[in-house]
Amino acid sequence: MGITFQINGVNRVGITHEVIACFAANQIDIIGMEVRPHYIYLKIPTVAPSKVETIMQWIRQVKGIEQVKMIPYLPAEERENRIHTILTTVSEGILLLDDQLRITTINRAAQAMLKMEPVQLLHDSIEKLWGEAAVEVRRCLEEAIEVPSVQVSLLTGQKKRMTYICSYHPIIPAEKSERQGVVIVLRDNKQIQELLSTVQRSERFSFDEIVQQSANMRQCIETAKRVAKSEATVFLQGESGTGKELFAKAIHFESNRSAGPFVPINCAAIPDALLESELFGYEQGAFTGALKGGKLGLFEIAQGGTLFLDEIGDIPLHLQAKLLRVLEERKVRRVGGNKSFPIDVRIIAATNRNLADMTSKGLFREDLYYRLHVIPIVIPPLRERKSDIPMLAQYFIQKVCRATNQPMIPLTHSAIRALQSHNWPGNVRELQNVMERTVYLCLEQEIGAAHLYFDTQQDRAESDQDFSHSTPKLLKEQMDYYEKTILIRALKEHPSIRQAAAYLGISHTAVLQKMKKYQL
Ligand SMILES: Nc1ncnc2c1ncn2[C@@H]1O[C@H](COP(=O)(O)OP(=O)(O)OP(=O)(O)O)[C@@H](O)[C@H]1O
């Protein structure tokens, strides 16, 4: 409590001294003060309202003073109030340390996370409290560098060991080079995992959402449902676009791990050099360019949930060995790390390649193949389940109509017959594209066979041969057309993208880019 004045005047040497002298002459104590060009802020103990007016008149008599008014707080108090409000409202734990690494402030969230009262923490050095775990905090202070995302294992006030994700930020005042301290931002690892699984939970998916009515698909779903509750590794085989990822998701959400995360990774889409660190994570300093504090691997992120290894046939041989070890020991060691930690992750693997064939050719490790091939489920291509086509086509039409707020457009019998006589090399994904394109371009009340927009460009490329007929005329178009055809052939003739790349004499990433360009 107290009374605060804001005094505004000219910038004259000695003016502040004369204002203070007014208070001293009238025996009024000054309990807070701040001076800025043209402004003096003064705080005094509470006095009677009548006295306040008298004081203001004294001050106005000082030469050069233009305005005196009462304000609720000194500017520094106002800043402190704001910082206090921020600290109490953020969900992260915040600890402010001085230049000796002593704790000067701790917010409510940090007290709750550490399960400690401020008296147990304030004024103690973080090095005394955290021991070894504080090494990076000192580095942050001494080298004035930010340290983002370090995992720290600490004993809480209830003597329970918990893992936190911390980041350290040096406090460096503007215009000065000396360091004033460190801000520690603390996040509860469990909260992060829960957040992650909430995100996954929001994408819940069930077997009921897999559209089908053919006997062979029904059988696949029955098998998948039966094994979902177990912990067994499921091995999904099927051509591209048959719905392998949908099966993987449905199995996860039907399993006892449904509250945990579902983490998919497409092994073919990640360059060799990054795949290992994506899967297993890395320790700080593991290689040039490694993030400070290291990086969580997908095995760690999938803890308590399911890791979906899509396109498993594209994992290079040296990583196959490491993956096998992880699956057998159920322990992961980060790249550049020397400690292993246990993992609790269910594996679902998928491939559109003939892995058994690749094994016999020495392109895929036999031991890993058998480790993964526990419960194989073969999803048939669309051409082998033509009875699913009408239902799927209507489902995709309805999806677009709903999204664009238009009434459902019916399919004629002739359109259904045309759809069923198509070969569908791209399976359900291709059917989905055809139906979406057809709905967007259709101006009729119903969709007949003539209105279907098949992917003729792809059909032409796949049917390969006669380059002289109906090919594009412009040089660029012709070159693209031939490139796409060559790429399709190479991909068909080689068991993995990496080998197709080696055959074509280009990098794996170049093949991936071209596949994206031609939507293969
Ligand atoms: N039975 C189905 N019901 C509804 N949608 C389906 C069905 N099967 C596939 N789809 C849709 O087709 C697309 C391809 O499916 P998905 O990605 O699961 O195939 P995939 O076999 O994993 O393909 P890839 O091998 O290329 O990764 C997705 O958009 C998916 O939603």
The ligand as a MOL file (V3000), in Angstrom:
LIG
                    3D

  0  0  0     0  0            999 V3000
M  V30 BEGIN CTAB
M  V30 COUNTS 31 33 0 0 0
M  V30 BEGIN ATOM
M  V30 1 N -12.0660 -49.9160 -47.5660 0
M  V30 2 C -11.8770 -48.6020 -47.5810 0
M  V30 3 N -12.8580 -47.7780 -47.1650 0
M  V30 4 C -12.7120 -46.4480 -47.2110 0
M  V30 5 N -11.6010 -45.8390 -47.6470 0
M  V30 6 C -10.5960 -46.5920 -48.0590 0
M  V30 7 C -10.6690 -48.0160 -48.0390 0
M  V30 8 N -9.4970 -48.5110 -48.4840 0
M  V30 9 C -8.7250 -47.4730 -48.7760 0
M  V30 10 N -9.3760 -46.3070 -48.5290 0
M  V30 11 C -8.8540 -44.9510 -48.7620 0
M  V30 12 O -7.8930 -45.0530 -49.8140 0
M  V30 13 C -6.7160 -44.2930 -49.5400 0
M  V30 14 C -5.5060 -45.2320 -49.4770 0
M  V30 15 O -5.5790 -46.0350 -48.3120 0
M  V30 16 P -4.2900 -46.3730 -47.4100 0
M  V30 17 O -3.3890 -45.1900 -47.3240 0
M  V30 18 O -4.7420 -46.9820 -46.1560 0
M  V30 19 O -3.6090 -47.4370 -48.3710 0
M  V30 20 P -2.1830 -48.1390 -48.2240 0
M  V30 21 O -2.3770 -49.5460 -48.6330 0
M  V30 22 O -1.6240 -47.8860 -46.8640 0
M  V30 23 O -1.3590 -47.3580 -49.3280 0
M  V30 24 P 0.2610 -47.2140 -49.4740 0
M  V30 25 O 0.8170 -48.5970 -49.5760 0
M  V30 26 O 0.4230 -46.4430 -50.7430 0
M  V30 27 O 0.7220 -46.4880 -48.2630 0
M  V30 28 C -6.9780 -43.5750 -48.2410 0
M  V30 29 O -7.4550 -42.2850 -48.5270 0
M  V30 30 C -8.0600 -44.4030 -47.5710 0
M  V30 31 O -8.8530 -43.6050 -46.7350 0
M  V30 END ATOM
M  V30 BEGIN BOND
M  V30 1 1 1 2
M  V30 2 1 2 3
M  V30 3 2 2 7
M  V30 4 2 3 4
M  V30 5 1 4 5
M  V30 6 2 5 6
M  V30 7 1 6 7
M  V30 8 1 6 10
M  V30 9 1 7 8
M  V30 10 2 8 9
M  V30 11 1 9 10
M  V30 12 1 10 11
M  V30 13 1 11 12
M  V30 14 1 11 30
M  V30 15 1 12 13
M  V30 16 1 13 14
M  V30 17 1 13 28
M  V30 18 1 14 15
M  V30 19 1 15 16
M  V30 20 2 16 17
M  V30 21 1 16 18
M  V30 22 1 16 19
M  V30 23 1 19 20
M  V30 24 2 20 21
M  V30 25 1 20 22
M  V30 26 1 20 23
M  V30 27 1 23 24
M  V30 28 2 24 25
M  V30 29 1 24 26
M  V30 30 1 24 27
M  V30 31 1 28 29
M  V30 32 1 28 30
M  V30 33 1 30 31
M  V30 END BOND
M  V30 END CTAB
M  END
